[in-house]
Amino acid sequence: MGSPRRLTDGEIDDALAGLEGWSLERGKLHKEYRFADFVQAFAFMTRVAAAAEERAHHPEWFNVYSTVRVDLTTHDAGGISQRDVDLAREMDRLQSG
């Protein structure tokens, strides 16, 4: 499997149109998830960790109590790739738990 391809600005715009709550910040896909409490936030992170490991594609994230902030980019592509879009979709699916 070769290196992932960096998406064009138009491809990123198209992807963002289909990703609720995601934005482009500092060249990365970005979203903040909010949960009722720390246990729910941590459970979400655990589900995402398993999915990310399976894909060998890991998020940059930060957790404080009930908030999980996520940034996605593909270092091998030098920007956002389809891997990031796919992981963002999976994270949204896993949010509902």
Secondary structure, 3 states (H helix, E strand, C coil): CCCCCECCHHHHHHHHHCCCCCEEECCEEEEEEECCCHHHHHHHHHHHHHHHHHHCCCCEEEEECCEEEEEECEHHHCECEHHHHHHHHHHHHHHCC
